Amino acid sequence: MTPTNTILIIDDSPDTIRLLSAMVREQGRVLFATSGAAGLELAKVQRPQLILLDVEMQGMDGFAVNEQIRRDPDLRGSAVIFVTAQSSPEAEIACLDAGAVDFIPKPLNAAVVQARVRTHLRLQAALTALDELANQDGLTGLYNRRYFDRQLAAEFARHRRHQLPLGLALIDVDDFKLFNDRYGHQRGDGCLQEVAEALRDGARRPGELAARYGGEEFVVLLPNTTPDALERYGDWMCRRIGALGIAHPGASAAPHVTCSIGLCALLPGPDDTAEAMLHAADMALYRAKRAGRNRSVMAGPEPQPA
């Protein structure tokens, strides 16, 4: 299995944790927690592909932990395998009905544990690949607008809960219609692909997301990003796209392909919305174009409703 897999063991027995860790350590990075509450906090940070969850724990039991996992949008990609001393058909049915992908009875058998973990890591990888294909823009390979809209809503809600600053950059290729008219749509597609690659390479921090928003317009979501950091990102991305050196002699801003960027950074409050934030970035993009293109412009500190 790929070493990028993360397996989280949640069990209040150190002996069971040691035993399970030894069984699955070759299949991924193994983390552990000795209580349900600690396991949930660790899962939110690490977002493991697979959680091995003990049913019988003091305090918050496995079913309660699993219910919290199922309700948390940040953890919906984590599969849960229940581990329990209860091996009756009724116990197995209860685990599966609760939303677990599998059930491992105690005493633990190493071959069984390894086979089931291996199987579900493979299934998780296949599901991830299918999700990525469905969420991908066919031309550029970036995420598509549908996926971006979902992620913006989720990140906006998360940043509101944790009171973190969220950054958004709306990016438009300057005078792109003129480029297509001069060189044709095939070279136009190639131009968009090069710009998309620059945006993809520029989204390096965890959680950063670049998407094609439509036509020659792109959008980048930048979690936990202050206004100052977002302004630096906008200036840097303008230079980066200009440095691609794609000839565009008919353009108004420069003899090569450039972009205009509208920026919005916000610490989401109870009355703010993701739609208003996107609208503010769009208005900032409009001002960047009016000011001569090939630049980034920051929206006001509070996005105005559309």
C-alpha positions as CSV (number, residue, x, y, z in Angstrom):
1,M,0.0,0.0,0.0
2,T,1.0,3.6,-0.5
3,P,2.8,5.1,2.5
4,T,0.5,8.1,2.3
5,N,-2.3,6.1,3.9
6,T,-3.1,7.2,7.4
7,I,-4.7,4.7,9.8
8,L,-6.1,5.9,13.2
9,I,-6.6,3.5,16.0
10,I,-9.0,4.6,18.7
11,D,-9.0,2.2,21.7
12,D,-8.8,2.7,25.5
13,S,-6.6,-0.4,25.8
14,P,-2.8,0.3,25.3
15,D,-2.3,-3.4,24.8
16,T,-4.8,-3.5,21.9
17,I,-3.3,-0.4,20.4
18,R,0.2,-2.0,20.4
19,L,-1.2,-5.2,18.9
20,L,-3.1,-3.5,16.1
21,S,-0.3,-1.1,15.4
22,A,2.1,-4.0,14.8
23,M,-0.4,-5.7,12.5
24,V,-1.1,-2.7,10.2
25,R,2.1,-0.6,10.4
26,E,3.3,-1.7,7.0
27,Q,0.1,-0.5,5.4
28,G,0.3,3.1,6.3
29,R,1.1,5.8,8.9
30,V,-0.4,4.6,12.2
31,L,-1.8,7.1,14.7
32,F,-3.6,6.3,17.9
33,A,-5.8,7.8,20.6
34,T,-6.9,6.2,23.9
35,S,-10.3,7.9,24.2
36,G,-13.2,8.7,21.9
37,A,-12.9,12.5,22.4
38,A,-9.1,12.5,21.8
39,G,-9.7,10.3,18.7
40,L,-12.2,12.7,17.2
41,E,-9.8,15.7,17.7
42,L,-7.0,13.8,16.1
43,A,-9.2,12.6,13.2
44,K,-10.2,16.2,12.5
45,V,-6.6,17.3,12.2
46,Q,-5.2,14.2,10.3
47,R,-8.3,13.1,8.3
48,P,-7.2,9.5,8.1
49,Q,-8.3,7.2,5.3
50,L,-9.2,4.4,7.8
51,I,-10.2,4.4,11.5
52,L,-10.1,1.2,13.6
53,L,-12.6,2.0,16.3
54,D,-13.1,0.0,19.6
55,V,-16.8,-0.3,20.5
56,E,-16.4,-0.9,24.2
57,M,-14.6,2.2,25.6
58,Q,-15.1,4.1,28.9
59,G,-16.9,7.4,28.5
60,M,-17.7,7.9,24.9
61,D,-18.1,4.5,23.3
62,G,-17.4,3.5,19.7
63,F,-21.0,4.0,18.5
64,A,-21.0,7.6,19.9
65,V,-17.6,8.3,18.3
66,N,-18.8,6.9,15.0
67,E,-21.9,9.1,15.1
68,Q,-19.8,12.2,15.5
69,I,-17.6,11.1,12.6
70,R,-20.6,10.6,10.3
71,R,-22.0,14.0,11.2
72,D,-18.7,15.9,10.7
73,P,-18.2,17.0,7.0
74,D,-14.4,17.1,7.6
75,L,-14.4,13.4,8.3
76,R,-16.9,12.1,5.7
77,G,-14.0,10.6,3.7
78,S,-12.8,8.4,6.6
79,A,-13.9,4.8,6.7
80,V,-14.6,3.2,10.1
81,I,-13.9,-0.5,11.0
82,F,-15.4,-1.4,14.4
83,V,-13.2,-3.6,16.6
84,T,-15.1,-5.4,19.4
85,A,-15.2,-8.4,21.6
86,Q,-18.8,-8.9,20.7
87,S,-18.9,-11.4,17.8
88,S,-22.5,-12.3,17.6
89,P,-24.5,-11.7,14.3
90,E,-26.5,-9.1,16.1
91,A,-23.4,-7.2,17.2
92,E,-22.1,-7.3,13.6
93,I,-25.4,-6.0,12.2
94,A,-25.4,-3.2,14.7
95,C,-21.9,-2.1,13.7
96,L,-22.8,-2.2,10.0
97,D,-26.1,-0.4,10.5
98,A,-24.2,2.3,12.3
99,G,-22.3,3.1,9.1
100,A,-19.1,1.1,9.6
101,V,-17.5,-0.4,6.5
102,D,-16.5,-3.6,8.3
103,F,-16.3,-5.4,11.7
104,I,-13.3,-7.1,13.3
105,P,-13.9,-9.4,16.2
106,K,-11.6,-10.0,19.2
107,P,-9.4,-11.9,19.8
108,L,-7.5,-10.3,16.9
109,N,-6.2,-12.5,14.1
110,A,-3.3,-10.8,12.4
111,A,-4.1,-12.2,8.9
112,V,-7.7,-11.2,9.1
113,V,-6.9,-7.7,10.4
114,Q,-4.3,-7.1,7.7
115,A,-6.6,-8.4,4.9
116,R,-9.5,-6.3,5.9
117,V,-7.4,-3.2,6.4
118,R,-5.8,-3.8,3.0
119,T,-9.1,-4.3,1.3
120,H,-10.7,-1.1,2.7
121,L,-7.6,1.0,2.0
122,R,-7.9,-0.1,-1.6
123,L,-11.6,0.7,-1.7
124,Q,-10.9,4.2,-0.2
125,A,-8.2,4.8,-2.9
126,A,-10.7,3.7,-5.7
127,L,-13.4,5.9,-4.3
128,T,-11.0,8.9,-4.1
129,A,-10.0,8.3,-7.7
130,L,-13.7,8.2,-8.8
131,D,-14.4,11.4,-6.8
132,E,-11.5,13.2,-8.4
133,L,-12.6,12.2,-11.9
134,A,-16.1,13.4,-11.3
135,N,-14.8,16.7,-9.8
136,Q,-12.2,17.4,-12.4
137,D,-12.3,19.9,-15.3
138,G,-11.8,18.0,-18.5
139,L,-9.5,20.5,-20.2
140,T,-7.2,21.7,-17.4
141,G,-7.2,18.9,-14.9
142,L,-8.1,21.3,-12.1
143,Y,-11.2,20.9,-9.9
144,N,-14.4,22.0,-11.6
145,R,-16.8,24.6,-10.5
146,R,-19.3,22.2,-8.9
147,Y,-16.6,20.8,-6.6
148,F,-15.3,24.3,-5.8
149,D,-18.7,25.5,-4.8
150,R,-19.1,22.6,-2.3
151,Q,-15.6,23.1,-0.9
152,L,-16.1,26.9,-0.5
153,A,-19.3,26.2,1.5
154,A,-17.6,23.7,3.7
155,E,-14.4,25.8,4.3
156,F,-16.5,28.9,4.9
157,A,-18.4,27.0,7.6
158,R,-15.2,25.5,9.1
159,H,-13.4,28.9,9.2
160,R,-16.5,30.5,10.9
161,R,-16.6,27.8,13.6
162,H,-12.9,28.1,14.3
163,Q,-12.6,31.8,13.7
164,L,-9.9,31.6,11.1
165,P,-9.2,33.9,8.1
166,L,-10.2,32.6,4.7
167,G,-8.8,33.9,1.4
168,L,-10.2,33.7,-2.1
169,A,-8.6,34.7,-5.4
170,L,-10.7,35.0,-8.6
171,I,-8.4,35.0,-11.6
172,D,-9.2,35.9,-15.2
173,V,-6.9,35.6,-18.3
174,D,-6.7,39.1,-19.8
175,D,-8.0,39.6,-23.3
176,F,-8.5,35.9,-23.9
177,K,-11.0,36.3,-26.7
178,L,-8.4,38.2,-28.6
179,F,-5.9,35.4,-28.0
180,N,-8.4,32.8,-29.4
181,D,-9.3,35.0,-32.4
182,R,-5.6,35.4,-33.3
183,Y,-4.3,31.9,-32.6
184,G,-7.4,29.6,-32.7
185,H,-9.1,27.6,-30.0
186,Q,-6.4,24.8,-30.0
187,R,-3.7,27.2,-28.9
188,G,-6.2,28.9,-26.6
189,D,-6.8,25.6,-24.9
190,G,-3.0,25.2,-24.5
191,C,-2.8,28.7,-22.9
192,L,-5.5,27.8,-20.4
193,Q,-3.7,24.5,-19.6
194,E,-0.4,26.4,-18.9
195,V,-2.1,28.9,-16.7
196,A,-3.9,26.1,-14.8
197,E,-0.6,24.3,-14.2
198,A,0.9,27.5,-12.7
199,L,-2.2,27.8,-10.4
200,R,-1.9,24.1,-9.4
201,D,1.8,24.5,-8.6
202,G,1.0,27.6,-6.6
203,A,-1.5,25.8,-4.4
204,R,1.0,24.0,-2.1
205,R,-0.3,24.3,1.4
206,P,-2.7,21.8,2.8
207,G,-6.3,22.6,1.9
208,E,-5.4,25.1,-0.9
209,L,-7.6,24.4,-3.9
210,A,-7.4,25.7,-7.5
211,A,-10.4,25.3,-9.8
212,R,-11.5,26.3,-13.2
213,Y,-14.5,28.5,-12.6
214,G,-15.6,28.9,-16.2
215,G,-14.1,29.8,-19.6
216,E,-10.9,31.6,-19.0
217,E,-11.7,32.3,-15.3
218,F,-10.1,30.4,-12.4
219,V,-10.5,30.5,-8.6
220,V,-8.2,29.6,-5.7
221,L,-9.3,29.0,-2.2
222,L,-6.7,29.7,0.5
223,P,-7.5,28.5,4.0
224,N,-6.2,30.3,7.1
225,T,-4.9,33.2,5.0
226,T,-4.6,36.8,6.2
227,P,-5.3,39.8,4.0
228,D,-1.5,40.6,3.9
229,A,-0.7,37.0,2.9
230,L,-3.5,37.1,0.3
231,E,-2.2,40.3,-1.3
232,R,1.3,38.8,-1.5
233,Y,-0.2,35.7,-3.2
234,G,-2.1,37.9,-5.7
235,D,1.0,39.8,-6.7
236,W,3.1,36.6,-6.9
237,M,0.5,34.9,-9.1
238,C,0.3,37.8,-11.5
239,R,4.1,37.7,-11.9
240,R,4.1,33.9,-12.2
241,I,1.5,33.8,-15.0
242,G,3.3,36.7,-16.8
243,A,6.6,34.7,-16.5
244,L,5.1,31.9,-18.5
245,G,6.0,34.0,-21.5
246,I,3.0,33.1,-23.7
247,A,3.1,35.5,-26.6
248,H,0.0,37.7,-26.8
249,P,0.8,40.8,-29.0
250,G,-2.8,42.0,-29.2
251,A,-3.2,42.3,-25.4
252,S,-3.8,45.6,-23.8
253,A,-1.6,45.1,-20.7
254,A,1.6,43.5,-22.1
255,P,2.8,41.6,-25.2
256,H,2.3,38.3,-23.4
257,V,-0.5,36.6,-21.5
258,T,-1.3,38.2,-18.2
259,C,-4.1,37.9,-15.6
260,S,-6.3,40.1,-13.5
261,I,-7.1,38.9,-10.0
262,G,-9.8,39.9,-7.5
263,L,-9.0,39.0,-3.9
264,C,-11.1,38.7,-0.8
265,A,-9.9,37.8,2.7
266,L,-12.4,37.4,5.5
267,L,-12.8,36.2,9.1
268,P,-16.3,34.9,8.6
269,G,-18.9,36.2,11.0
270,P,-22.5,35.1,11.7
271,D,-23.9,37.4,9.1
272,D,-21.4,36.7,6.3
273,T,-22.0,34.2,3.5
274,A,-19.7,32.4,1.0
275,E,-21.8,33.9,-1.8
276,A,-21.1,37.4,-0.6
277,M,-17.4,36.6,-0.3
278,L,-17.3,35.4,-3.9
279,H,-19.2,38.4,-5.1
280,A,-16.7,40.7,-3.3
281,A,-13.8,38.9,-5.1
282,D,-15.7,39.3,-8.4
283,M,-16.1,43.1,-7.8
284,A,-12.4,43.3,-7.0
285,L,-11.6,41.5,-10.3
286,Y,-13.7,44.0,-12.1
287,R,-11.7,46.9,-10.6
288,A,-8.5,45.2,-11.5
289,K,-9.6,45.1,-15.1
290,R,-10.8,48.7,-15.1
291,A,-7.4,49.7,-13.6
292,G,-5.5,48.4,-16.6
293,R,-5.4,44.6,-16.1
294,N,-2.2,42.5,-15.2
295,R,-2.7,43.2,-11.5
296,S,-4.5,42.0,-8.3
297,V,-6.9,44.1,-6.3
298,M,-8.2,43.4,-2.8
299,A,-11.8,43.7,-1.9
300,G,-12.9,45.7,1.1
301,P,-12.7,44.0,4.5
302,E,-16.4,43.2,4.6
303,P,-17.9,41.6,1.4
304,Q,-21.1,43.3,0.4
305,P,-24.2,41.2,-0.4
306,A,-24.8,40.4,-4.0
